[in-house]
Amino acid sequence: MRTSSSAIDYQQGLSDAWSSVARFVPQLAGFLLVLLIGWLAAKAVATIVGKVLERVGFDRLAERGGIRQLLSRSRYDARDLLAKLAYYAILLLALQLGFGVFGSNPVSDTIDGVVAWLPKAGVAIIILVVAGAVAHATREMVGSLLGGLSYGAMLGRIAAVFVWGIGIVAALNQIGVATSVTLPILITVLATIGGILVVGLGGGMVRPMQQRWENWLSELEEEMPAVRGHAAAYQRGRSDAAREQLWMDQQAARGQQWEDRPDPGAEWQWDRRADRGEGVPWQDGPGRQRHQHGARTRGQHRGDGARSGGAHPPAREYFDFPDEDDFR
């Protein structure tokens, strides 16, 4: 009986193993197929994202914002980072679908979290690039408007740092770490500034700060005419540039009209009889009509000479050469 029982258990084990293999092989084939399709889709999406960002000038925007300098030692720039994020997002999504073939498992749950985080990282990169571009433009604008002041460059840098701070906080908030990172830093900075003010005011800085503020205000009052002068010069420069552009457009329009004007000389082609004083127009034109109703031509003068007994041939119906009126 023991031998029979062992034989039955052995056969049952082989049957279970074969059933497991038979179930696993189709699942593995489905997993590999989903992974292959996801890999192809990820490469296509990454290529499309890179081309679109290149077409819209994302690299120039990143260069203006200083992101390109930050990534100078890296193999990737901002456009490549976004393309890679799109690539890995699609690939992880394919992995998630592929592991779902095997049923519920902890790997799928982990991939779900990563896939949900990658789009946030892409948006955070875009926020940083835009913030950098806005900070650069703000610094240039403030520096240009207040270039004649002693503290104009400093105010431009302060404005740029302020814009950068807003962009960094927004990016960290986008990826979900703003509460745990930026809030303690903000509290520390505010507490430090408050402590400095309390210690300084309590330690006798009231009078020196009052004098310093008076000096700053007096310097500001002295430099206000310069600020107004810079603003007026800026407006005059814009007005002069607009007038110059308008004048250039008008000159270009006049030149185009002169080029489009028909050539009066092209209407008249002469045969060899012109050498004998018998110029005949090859093609009728407005000049002929004007001369028929206008002044006397040299052909008519020759006709008068012939009628008066001269050596000239009789007058012809057509004239010899066009005069100045034909070219007006």
Stockholm file with secondary structure:
# STOCKHOLM 1.0

chainA/1-328         MRTSSSAIDYQQGLSDAWSSVARFVPQLAGFLLVLLIGWLAAKAVATIVGKVLERVGFDRLAERGGIRQLLSRSRYDARDLLAKLAYYAILLLALQLGFGVFGSNPVSDTIDGVVAWLPKAGVAIIILVVAGAVAHATREMVGSLLGGLSYGAMLGRIAAVFVWGIGIVAALNQIGVATSVTLPILITVLATIGGILVVGLGGGMVRPMQQRWENWLSELEEEMPAVRGHAAAYQRGRSDAAREQLWMDQQAARGQQWEDRPDPGAEWQWDRRADRGEGVPWQDGPGRQRHQHGARTRGQHRGDGARSGGAHPPAREYFDFPDEDDFR
#=GR chainA/1-328 SS CHHHHHHHHHHHHHHHHHHHHHHHHHHHHHHHHHHHHHHHHHHHHHHHHHHHHHHTTHHHHHHHHTHHHHTTTSSCCHHHHHHHHHHHHHHHHHHHHHHGGGCSCHHHHHHHHHHHHHHHHHHHHHHHHHHHHHHHHHHHHHHHHTTTSTTHHHHHHHHHHHHHHHHHHHHHHHHTCIIIIIHHHHHHHHHHHHHHHHHHHHTTCHHHHHHHHHHHHHHHHHHHHHHHHHHHHHHHHHHHHHHHHHHHHHHHHHHHHHHHSCCGGGGCCCCGGGGGTCCCCSSCCHHHHHHHHSSCCHHHHHHHHHHTTCSSCCCCSSCSSCCGGGGC
#=GC SS_cons         CHHHHHHHHHHHHHHHHHHHHHHHHHHHHHHHHHHHHHHHHHHHHHHHHHHHHHHTTHHHHHHHHTHHHHTTTSSCCHHHHHHHHHHHHHHHHHHHHHHGGGCSCHHHHHHHHHHHHHHHHHHHHHHHHHHHHHHHHHHHHHHHHTTTSTTHHHHHHHHHHHHHHHHHHHHHHHHTCIIIIIHHHHHHHHHHHHHHHHHHHHTTCHHHHHHHHHHHHHHHHHHHHHHHHHHHHHHHHHHHHHHHHHHHHHHHHHHHHHHHSCCGGGGCCCCGGGGGTCCCCSSCCHHHHHHHHSSCCHHHHHHHHHHTTCSSCCCCSSCSSCCGGGGC
//
